[in-house]
Each structure stands twice: as structure tokens, then as C-alpha cells.
């Protein structure tokens, strides 16, 4: 069974999934929406992907402030996690995502991707980092 990683943004949601053994994470896609609060299609697409990849657990980025305190967006992530768990029947774990988007940009810059290319996939790469961090923490 696989684990899914999600990076929920205001108008996007990056999706990553682990391999069957839970050793590596691969970015799948970026789900885009026109309005921040219109989550029905995002939830539907995540549900489809979770079924397709036989996901047993979902790790959702939790956007804490740099000092570790809870941000305004944390409440939105908590609400989304509840909706997602109810819809899919899969456990959703909130995971500290501080600096994942920054790290994603750094890796893509080092790889020589132009700004336009980076903007298209940054959420997918950040979701991969969130998932990798979660999997690495559970290896110990």
C-alpha cells in the first residue's frame, strides 16, 4: 500500500505518492482550481488518485509559521483534512511543511528550470518533499 503526499495551496494542490514499499516518493500532478474555496473537484481528483494508487494513508502539508506557531492557513488545512478523510475513508496526517516550497524552488533552480517551468510544478515537488520527510521520519 502506498502513501500520498499533498501540498495544498490557495488555488492548487500538489500530489505525490510513494512506491509500494514506502521507500521513495514521486510527484504525480498539480490539481488546479479557479477559486480558493471551491474544493469539490480537488477532493474528487484526490479520491480518484487514492483509489488508483491504492493509498492507505495521506500526508497533508501543515503550514506552520517559521517559529512553529499555527498560521491562519493551518485552520484551512485542518478543515480540508477532515473533508478528505470523510470522503476517502483514509487516515489524513497533518505534517509540518515549513520550507518545502523554498526547497522545491532551490532544487529546480539548480536543475536549470526557468521560472515559468518552476511555477507549473512547484506544488508537485513540494508535495514530494512533504511525503519524503514523513517517510524518513518513520524510518527511525
Secondary structure, 3 states (H helix, E strand, C coil): CEEEEEEECCCEEEEEEECCCCCCEEEEEEEECCCCCCCHHHHHHHHHHHHHCCEEEEEEEECCCCCCCCCHHHHHHHHHHHHHHHHHCCEEEEEECCCHHHHHHHHHHHCCCCHHHHHHHHHHHHHHHHHHHHHHHCCC
